[in-house]
Amino acid sequence: MNKSIIPNSVNELSQKKSFIIKTQKIMKLNDEELNQLSYQLALKSDNRTYCEYYCSLIRTKHNLIFSFCYNHDYNSRIIKIDLFFINFVLELAINALFFDDKNMHKIYEDKGKFDFLFQLPQIIYSLIISYVLDTLLKLLALSEDYILNLKADKTYKDLNMRYAKLNRKIKIIILLFYITSSIFLLFFWYYISIFCSVYRNTQIHLIKDTLISFIFSLFTPFVIYLLPGFFRIPALSIKNNNRECLYNISKIIQMI
């Protein structure tokens, strides 16, 4: 009798232990959760160094790293990769939109030579506009915020119903993203095809402008995200001194 009970007891103990480990893994805060903590919770939970905080921002904010290398979030990886390539197409199309008579005349005067200083304002404008559009697409496509809201709610009441509702919402969000992105891509494909067929001698300038602005977009996060840590780390280093203002400044900068 005892021999038949012992294996069951061991099996139940193993299942409970496995459940506890899985629960702890799920409830462990990822980079985005730590970065979005309120000031009071960050004082208790966030013991990262400046370098650790900086690396967390690069992992979650840098398009290339976030899309291909970072897996500790609650976003669909295929959607993140789609967003990366859509962002490149955005830069290409927006750069094409900035080519007007003035640009064409300048290219003609320079006999096709690429004038970086003349093209620089156009490159910066296209970088800013594509960043704004990319941010809007991310708000539409990425599901992490919705999942984190469910995770932050510790009540067990109607948990299955809330999970089912969240699942439906994410499916709708993904569907809307693919519809919206498909419309964008069709429009950009049409416009760029016409542009390149009409202005054949300008194609090299368009490609150069796009590559420069795209490289800028990959380089600037390494500089911009040096700043938030200068406010966040001092704000959390002294526990008995209220520095919530500094902490909030860091959270505003990290949203860029």
C-alpha positions in Angstrom: 0.0 0.0 0.0 2.8 2.4 1.0 4.8 1.5 -2.2 1.9 2.7 -4.4 1.5 5.9 -2.5 5.1 7.0 -2.5 5.6 7.3 -6.3 2.4 9.4 -6.5 3.7 11.7 -3.7 7.0 12.1 -5.4 5.3 12.8 -8.7 3.1 15.5 -7.1 6.0 17.0 -5.3 7.9 17.2 -8.7 5.0 18.8 -10.4 4.6 21.4 -7.7 8.3 22.2 -7.8 8.1 22.5 -11.6 5.1 24.8 -11.3 6.8 27.0 -8.8 9.9 27.3 -11.0 7.7 28.2 -14.1 5.7 30.7 -12.0 8.9 32.4 -10.7 10.3 32.6 -14.3 7.1 34.2 -15.6 6.8 36.6 -12.7 10.4 37.7 -13.0 10.6 41.3 -14.3 12.1 41.7 -17.7 14.0 44.8 -18.9 10.9 46.7 -20.0 9.1 46.1 -16.7 12.2 47.2 -14.7 12.6 50.3 -16.8 8.9 51.3 -16.4 8.7 50.8 -12.6 7.4 53.6 -10.5 9.9 55.5 -8.4 9.0 53.8 -5.1 9.1 50.3 -6.6 12.3 51.0 -8.4 13.9 52.0 -5.1 13.1 48.5 -3.8 13.6 46.3 -6.9 16.0 48.0 -9.3 19.6 47.4 -8.2 21.2 47.6 -11.7 24.4 49.5 -12.4 24.6 52.3 -15.0 26.0 49.8 -17.6 23.3 47.2 -16.9 20.6 49.9 -17.3 22.2 51.2 -20.5 22.4 47.7 -22.0 18.7 47.1 -21.1 17.7 50.3 -23.1 19.8 49.2 -26.1 18.2 45.7 -26.0 14.6 47.1 -25.9 15.0 50.3 -28.0 17.6 49.6 -30.7 15.7 48.4 -33.8 18.3 45.9 -35.0 19.0 44.3 -31.6 15.4 44.4 -30.5 14.2 42.7 -33.7 16.8 40.0 -34.0 18.6 39.5 -30.7 16.3 40.2 -27.8 13.9 37.4 -26.8 13.0 38.2 -23.2 9.9 40.2 -24.0 6.2 39.5 -24.8 6.2 40.5 -28.5 5.9 38.3 -31.5 9.4 37.9 -33.0 8.1 37.7 -36.6 6.3 41.0 -36.1 9.4 42.6 -34.7 11.4 41.5 -37.8 8.6 42.7 -40.1 8.7 46.1 -38.4 12.5 46.3 -38.9 12.2 45.8 -42.7 9.1 48.1 -42.9 11.1 50.8 -41.2 13.7 50.5 -44.0 11.0 50.8 -46.7 9.6 53.8 -44.8 13.0 55.6 -45.0 13.3 54.8 -48.7 9.8 56.1 -49.5 10.1 59.3 -47.3 13.5 60.1 -48.8 11.9 59.8 -52.3 9.1 62.2 -51.2 11.7 64.9 -50.4 13.2 65.0 -53.9 11.7 68.1 -55.5 12.7 70.5 -58.3 15.4 72.1 -56.1 17.0 68.8 -55.5 16.9 67.7 -59.1 18.4 71.0 -60.2 21.2 70.7 -57.7 22.0 67.2 -58.9 22.0 68.5 -62.5 24.4 71.3 -61.6 26.7 69.0 -59.7 26.6 66.6 -62.7 25.3 63.7 -60.6 27.8 64.1 -57.8 26.5 63.4 -54.3 26.6 66.6 -52.1 26.3 65.3 -48.5 25.9 68.7 -46.8 23.1 69.7 -49.2 21.3 66.4 -48.7 21.8 66.4 -44.9 18.6 68.3 -44.0 16.6 65.9 -46.1 18.2 62.9 -44.5 17.5 64.3 -41.0 13.8 65.1 -41.9 13.2 61.7 -43.3 14.9 60.1 -40.3 12.5 62.0 -37.9 9.4 61.3 -39.9 10.2 57.6 -40.4 10.9 57.4 -36.6 7.4 58.8 -35.8 5.7 56.5 -38.3 7.7 53.5 -37.0 6.7 54.4 -33.4 3.0 54.5 -34.4 3.3 51.1 -36.1 4.9 49.7 -33.0 2.0 50.9 -30.9 -0.3 49.2 -33.2 1.7 45.9 -33.6 3.5 45.1 -30.4 1.5 43.3 -27.7 3.9 43.5 -24.7 2.1 46.4 -22.9 -1.2 44.5 -22.9 0.4 41.4 -21.5 2.3 43.3 -18.9 -1.0 44.9 -17.7 -2.5 41.5 -17.3 0.7 40.3 -15.5 0.6 43.3 -13.2 -2.9 42.5 -12.1 -2.4 40.0 -9.2 -6.1 39.2 -8.7 -7.3 35.7 -9.8 -10.9 36.8 -10.3 -12.1 36.1 -13.8 -8.6 35.2 -14.9 -9.6 32.9 -17.7 -12.1 35.5 -19.0 -9.4 38.2 -18.9 -7.0 35.9 -20.7 -9.5 35.1 -23.4 -10.3 38.8 -23.8 -6.6 39.6 -24.1 -6.1 36.8 -26.6 -8.9 38.2 -28.8 -7.5 41.8 -28.6 -4.0 40.7 -29.6 -5.4 38.8 -32.6 -7.3 41.9 -33.7 -4.2 44.1 -33.2 -2.1 41.7 -35.3 -4.7 41.7 -38.0 -4.9 45.5 -38.1 -1.1 45.7 -38.2 -0.9 43.5 -41.2 -3.7 45.3 -43.0 -2.1 48.7 -42.3 1.4 47.7 -43.1 0.2 46.0 -46.4 -1.5 49.3 -47.4 1.7 51.3 -46.6 3.9 48.8 -48.5 1.7 48.8 -51.6 1.6 52.6 -51.7 5.4 52.9 -51.1 6.1 50.2 -53.8 3.9 52.1 -56.3 5.4 55.5 -55.5 9.0 54.3 -55.5 8.5 52.3 -58.8 7.2 55.4 -60.5 9.9 57.6 -59.0 12.7 55.3 -60.1 11.3 54.8 -63.6 10.9 58.6 -64.2 14.1 59.8 -62.4 16.5 57.1 -63.3 19.6 59.2 -62.8 18.5 60.0 -59.2 18.2 56.4 -58.0 21.8 56.4 -56.7 21.2 59.6 -54.7 18.0 58.1 -53.3 19.8 54.9 -52.2 22.6 56.9 -50.7 20.2 59.1 -48.7 18.3 56.1 -47.5 21.4 54.2 -46.4 22.8 57.2 -44.6 19.5 58.0 -42.7 19.1 54.3 -41.9 22.6 54.0 -40.5 22.0 57.2 -38.5 18.9 55.5 -37.1 21.0 52.5 -36.0 23.8 54.6 -34.5 21.8 57.4 -32.6 20.3 55.0 -30.0 23.9 54.3 -28.7 24.3 58.0 -28.0 20.8 59.0 -26.9 20.4 56.2 -24.3 23.6 57.3 -22.6 21.5 60.1 -21.1 18.8 58.5 -19.0 21.2 56.7 -16.8 22.8 60.0 -15.7 19.4 60.8 -14.0 18.1 57.4 -13.1 21.1 55.9 -11.3 21.7 59.0 -9.0 17.9 59.1 -8.3 18.0 55.5 -7.0 21.4 55.5 -5.4 20.3 57.3 -2.2 17.3 55.6 -0.6 16.5 58.2 2.0 16.5 61.2 -0.3 13.5 61.8 -2.5 14.8 62.2 -6.1 11.6 61.3 -7.9 12.0 64.3 -10.3 15.3 63.0 -11.6 13.8 59.6 -12.0 10.9 60.9 -14.0 13.3 62.8 -16.3 15.1 59.6 -17.0 11.8 57.8 -17.9 10.8 60.6 -20.3 14.2 60.5 -22.1 14.1 56.7 -22.4 10.7 57.0 -24.2 12.5 58.6 -27.2 
